[in-house]
Amino acid sequence: MSRRAGVDFAEAKVAAEATVLALAWALDEAERERLLDAVPVKLHDVVPVDGIPRRRDLPGFLAEVGRRSRLTPEQARYQAEATLAALADADADLVESLRVPDGLRDLLAPAEYGGGLVGASSATPPLTEPELRDALGALPYWSSDRRSLVRTIELPGGNLDRVLDRLDRLRTEVGRGPQIGRPDPDNAVLTVRSQQADGVTTADVDLAHRVDDAIADAGAGMAAG
């Protein structure tokens, strides 16, 4: 698991424990017992006396994993994906058969680009140049320096405020959000970049699409630069 997430063993173990415990308590009792029986005892041998909060939504689940492992929601998502991918490698039938709450199924989804989940410095590897080029073909408002995705929006201040308020909610909804720069009242620069990867990843592409959807939901006219 530490190889997948690009962290040292101790940090990976804490994050794996947090993921397993949070997932176990998100499942129904019979499913929980199947999961805990299948994973090493060292990943669930320390359970708080008052139990684990049952978080079946993605933001709440990532917040719980992050709280127990002292990670940001973005880091918690990487670690949770790496842990669940490792569990699937060890017992694919078990992971596929678990009735994981709908709100958490994104953590089990295979990567759309980039050849799977194993990378040198992240749970998701950087895209190759052809993959990045293809991804940008579906993101007409975005550009890339190969390390990040960038979109510039220009709107009257009131409309821009409404759009940025909607983008701020993404961090709560999915555990990640774009970095937002505001060089002047009518312009904003949105940057999507994975802290733990040396390049644009599938997670970044997914977030850029979510940003586009959120901007469309905000209902404002858009000018891209």
Kinemage of the C-alpha trace (Angstrom):
@kinemage 1
@onewidth
@group {chain A} dominant
@subgroup {mainchain}
@vectorlist {calphas} color= white
{ca met a 1} P 0.000 0.000 0.000
{ca ser a 2} L 2.857 2.385 0.717
{ca arg a 3} L 4.247 1.734 -2.781
{ca arg a 4} L 0.919 2.668 -4.313
{ca ala a 5} L 0.537 5.868 -2.339
{ca gly a 6} L 4.125 7.059 -2.482
{ca val a 7} L 4.535 7.413 1.292
{ca asp a 8} L 6.588 5.690 3.972
{ca phe a 9} L 5.359 2.496 5.612
{ca ala a 10} L 4.280 4.072 8.896
{ca glu a 11} L 2.155 6.729 7.205
{ca ala a 12} L 0.657 4.203 4.801
{ca lys a 13} L -0.207 1.836 7.685
{ca val a 14} L -2.038 4.569 9.601
{ca ala a 15} L -3.968 5.608 6.494
{ca ala a 16} L -4.778 1.973 5.643
{ca glu a 17} L -6.062 1.381 9.184
{ca ala a 18} L -8.205 4.511 8.964
{ca thr a 19} L -9.609 3.460 5.588
{ca val a 20} L -10.421 -0.086 6.672
{ca leu a 21} L -12.108 1.052 9.887
{ca ala a 22} L -14.092 3.813 8.192
{ca leu a 23} L -15.200 1.438 5.438
{ca ala a 24} L -16.077 -1.329 7.879
{ca trp a 25} L -18.371 0.958 9.840
{ca ala a 26} L -19.950 2.299 6.639
{ca leu a 27} L -21.057 -1.253 5.780
{ca asp a 28} L -23.929 -3.225 7.238
{ca glu a 29} L -22.989 -5.616 10.062
{ca ala a 30} L -22.714 -8.812 7.982
{ca glu a 31} L -20.648 -7.037 5.327
{ca arg a 32} L -18.453 -5.514 8.027
{ca glu a 33} L -17.653 -8.917 9.474
{ca arg a 34} L -16.741 -10.297 6.038
{ca leu a 35} L -14.381 -7.381 5.424
{ca leu a 36} L -12.699 -7.538 8.826
{ca asp a 37} L -12.309 -11.315 8.606
{ca ala a 38} L -10.553 -10.924 5.254
{ca val a 39} L -8.021 -8.199 6.066
{ca pro a 40} L -4.997 -8.478 8.389
{ca val a 41} L -5.909 -8.041 12.048
{ca lys a 42} L -3.227 -5.333 12.393
{ca leu a 43} L -5.407 -3.076 10.224
{ca his a 44} L -8.307 -3.136 12.676
{ca asp a 45} L -6.923 -4.233 16.032
{ca val a 46} L -7.332 -0.812 17.650
{ca val a 47} L -10.950 0.350 17.639
{ca pro a 48} L -11.989 3.309 19.797
{ca val a 49} L -14.220 2.466 22.744
{ca asp a 50} L -16.941 4.693 21.322
{ca gly a 51} L -16.669 3.080 17.882
{ca ile a 52} L -16.215 4.689 14.481
{ca pro a 53} L -18.691 7.239 13.073
{ca arg a 54} L -20.763 5.694 10.297
{ca arg a 55} L -20.006 7.904 7.306
{ca arg a 56} L -21.584 6.647 4.070
{ca asp a 57} L -21.122 9.851 2.048
{ca leu a 58} L -17.789 10.582 0.339
{ca pro a 59} L -17.000 13.924 2.056
{ca gly a 60} L -17.818 12.471 5.475
{ca phe a 61} L -15.857 9.290 4.800
{ca leu a 62} L -12.776 11.236 3.665
{ca ala a 63} L -13.090 13.559 6.650
{ca glu a 64} L -13.091 10.542 8.984
{ca val a 65} L -10.100 8.921 7.250
{ca gly a 66} L -8.298 12.264 7.336
{ca arg a 67} L -9.127 12.840 11.005
{ca arg a 68} L -7.788 9.441 12.033
{ca ser a 69} L -4.645 9.703 9.888
{ca arg a 70} L -4.032 13.475 10.108
{ca leu a 71} L -4.372 13.971 6.367
{ca thr a 72} L -6.155 16.552 4.272
{ca pro a 73} L -9.282 15.315 2.420
{ca glu a 74} L -7.290 15.232 -0.830
{ca gln a 75} L -4.495 13.170 0.761
{ca ala a 76} L -7.094 10.947 2.455
{ca arg a 77} L -8.674 10.230 -0.908
{ca tyr a 78} L -5.340 9.174 -2.419
{ca gln a 79} L -4.607 6.930 0.535
{ca ala a 80} L -8.110 5.423 0.588
{ca glu a 81} L -7.953 4.672 -3.149
{ca ala a 82} L -4.525 3.066 -2.722
{ca thr a 83} L -5.723 0.956 0.201
{ca leu a 84} L -8.850 -0.251 -1.581
{ca ala a 85} L -6.892 -0.990 -4.758
{ca ala a 86} L -4.467 -3.098 -2.715
{ca leu a 87} L -7.386 -4.950 -1.099
{ca ala a 88} L -8.842 -5.588 -4.560
{ca asp a 89} L -5.490 -6.977 -5.713
{ca ala a 90} L -5.479 -9.348 -2.746
{ca asp a 91} L -9.143 -10.419 -3.004
{ca ala a 92} L -11.000 -8.975 -5.983
{ca asp a 93} L -14.065 -11.162 -5.387
{ca leu a 94} L -14.465 -9.852 -1.848
{ca val a 95} L -14.188 -6.193 -2.803
{ca glu a 96} L -16.559 -6.607 -5.749
{ca ser a 97} L -19.115 -8.411 -3.592
{ca leu a 98} L -19.185 -5.888 -0.752
{ca arg a 99} L -22.295 -3.714 -0.732
{ca val a 100} L -20.337 -0.488 -0.579
{ca pro a 101} L -22.608 2.554 -0.145
{ca asp a 102} L -23.259 4.375 -3.407
{ca gly a 103} L -21.604 7.500 -2.041
{ca leu a 104} L -18.279 5.662 -1.677
{ca arg a 105} L -18.184 3.735 -4.948
{ca asp a 106} L -16.057 6.416 -6.644
{ca leu a 107} L -13.160 5.209 -4.486
{ca leu a 108} L -13.363 1.802 -6.208
{ca ala a 109} L -13.704 3.113 -9.771
{ca pro a 110} L -10.895 2.163 -12.170
{ca ala a 111} L -8.840 4.960 -13.713
{ca glu a 112} L -10.066 6.194 -17.092
{ca tyr a 113} L -6.576 7.193 -18.220
{ca gly a 114} L -3.025 6.413 -17.249
{ca gly a 115} L -2.817 2.646 -16.960
{ca gly a 116} L -4.256 1.841 -13.530
{ca leu a 117} L -3.535 2.888 -9.985
{ca val a 118} L 0.151 2.196 -9.502
{ca gly a 119} L 2.488 5.170 -9.727
{ca ala a 120} L 5.859 6.205 -8.335
{ca ser a 121} L 4.549 9.102 -6.287
{ca ser a 122} L 0.757 8.873 -6.228
{ca ala a 123} L -2.163 6.482 -6.071
{ca thr a 124} L -2.808 7.555 -9.674
{ca pro a 125} L 0.091 7.869 -12.140
{ca pro a 126} L 0.703 10.930 -14.308
{ca leu a 127} L -0.794 10.799 -17.767
{ca thr a 128} L 1.449 10.182 -20.724
{ca glu a 129} L 1.685 12.957 -23.313
{ca pro a 130} L -0.806 11.288 -25.697
{ca glu a 131} L -3.209 10.663 -22.809
{ca leu a 132} L -2.925 14.273 -21.663
{ca arg a 133} L -3.523 15.481 -25.205
{ca asp a 134} L -6.646 13.309 -25.455
{ca ala a 135} L -7.868 14.514 -22.068
{ca leu a 136} L -7.447 18.162 -23.064
{ca gly a 137} L -9.464 17.446 -26.196
{ca ala a 138} L -12.454 16.899 -23.919
{ca leu a 139} L -11.609 19.971 -21.796
{ca pro a 140} L -11.723 22.867 -24.297
{ca tyr a 141} L -11.491 25.607 -21.649
{ca trp a 142} L -8.350 24.167 -20.035
{ca ser a 143} L -4.631 24.309 -20.784
{ca ser a 144} L -1.737 22.428 -19.215
{ca asp a 145} L 1.954 22.799 -18.454
{ca arg a 146} L 2.103 18.982 -17.947
{ca arg a 147} L 2.057 19.420 -14.165
{ca ser a 148} L -1.333 21.073 -13.739
{ca leu a 149} L -4.550 22.010 -15.505
{ca val a 150} L -5.473 25.689 -15.718
{ca arg a 151} L -8.685 27.464 -16.686
{ca thr a 152} L -9.183 31.228 -16.710
{ca ile a 153} L -12.663 32.705 -16.370
{ca glu a 154} L -13.713 36.305 -16.880
{ca leu a 155} L -17.101 37.538 -15.690
{ca pro a 156} L -18.621 40.634 -14.058
{ca gly a 157} L -17.767 40.581 -10.363
{ca gly a 158} L -21.186 39.508 -9.080
{ca asn a 159} L -21.466 36.613 -11.521
{ca leu a 160} L -17.896 35.566 -10.838
{ca asp a 161} L -18.534 35.544 -7.090
{ca arg a 162} L -21.496 33.223 -7.626
{ca val a 163} L -19.396 30.837 -9.734
{ca leu a 164} L -16.538 30.787 -7.216
{ca asp a 165} L -18.937 30.148 -4.344
{ca arg a 166} L -20.180 27.095 -6.234
{ca leu a 167} L -16.603 25.906 -6.836
{ca asp a 168} L -15.771 26.255 -3.148
{ca arg a 169} L -18.461 23.675 -2.413
{ca leu a 170} L -16.675 21.075 -4.537
{ca arg a 171} L -14.103 20.563 -1.796
{ca thr a 172} L -16.878 19.559 0.582
{ca glu a 173} L -18.689 17.428 -1.983
{ca val a 174} L -15.790 15.415 -3.427
{ca gly a 175} L -12.850 16.059 -1.085
{ca arg a 176} L -10.986 18.186 -3.633
{ca gly a 177} L -11.328 21.557 -5.257
{ca pro a 178} L -9.353 23.771 -7.623
{ca gln a 179} L -6.902 26.365 -6.387
{ca ile a 180} L -8.503 29.727 -7.080
{ca gly a 181} L -6.523 32.865 -7.894
{ca arg a 182} L -8.269 36.234 -8.213
{ca pro a 183} L -5.914 38.648 -10.035
{ca asp a 184} L -8.690 41.259 -10.284
{ca pro a 185} L -12.431 41.470 -9.487
{ca asp a 186} L -13.553 40.223 -12.915
{ca asn a 187} L -11.033 37.413 -13.435
{ca ala a 188} L -10.198 34.122 -11.748
{ca val a 189} L -7.563 31.514 -12.516
{ca leu a 190} L -8.464 27.932 -11.599
{ca thr a 191} L -5.612 25.472 -11.133
{ca val a 192} L -5.999 21.724 -10.646
{ca arg a 193} L -2.910 19.863 -9.513
{ca ser a 194} L -2.194 16.751 -7.469
{ca gln a 195} L 0.242 17.480 -4.667
{ca gln a 196} L 1.576 13.915 -4.621
{ca ala a 197} L 2.144 13.466 -8.361
{ca asp a 198} L 4.718 14.898 -10.758
{ca gly a 199} L 2.237 15.494 -13.547
{ca val a 200} L -1.440 15.641 -14.455
{ca thr a 201} L -3.377 12.585 -13.257
{ca thr a 202} L -6.747 10.993 -13.946
{ca ala a 203} L -7.976 12.497 -10.679
{ca asp a 204} L -7.065 15.965 -11.992
{ca val a 205} L -8.940 15.333 -15.242
{ca asp a 206} L -11.973 14.151 -13.289
{ca leu a 207} L -11.856 17.242 -11.082
{ca ala a 208} L -11.566 19.544 -14.110
{ca his a 209} L -14.733 17.991 -15.534
{ca arg a 210} L -16.463 18.476 -12.185
{ca val a 211} L -15.362 22.118 -12.204
{ca asp a 212} L -16.838 22.569 -15.687
{ca asp a 213} L -20.094 20.998 -14.540
{ca ala a 214} L -20.196 23.208 -11.456
{ca ile a 215} L -19.622 26.323 -13.563
{ca ala a 216} L -22.446 25.267 -15.876
{ca asp a 217} L -24.677 24.646 -12.832
{ca ala a 218} L -23.953 28.170 -11.613
{ca gly a 219} L -25.806 29.353 -14.697
{ca ala a 220} L -23.515 32.200 -15.689
{ca gly a 221} L -22.240 33.107 -19.153
{ca met a 222} L -18.666 32.136 -19.560
{ca ala a 223} L -15.638 33.552 -21.315
{ca ala a 224} L -12.494 31.497 -21.307
{ca gly a 225} L -9.014 32.841 -21.760
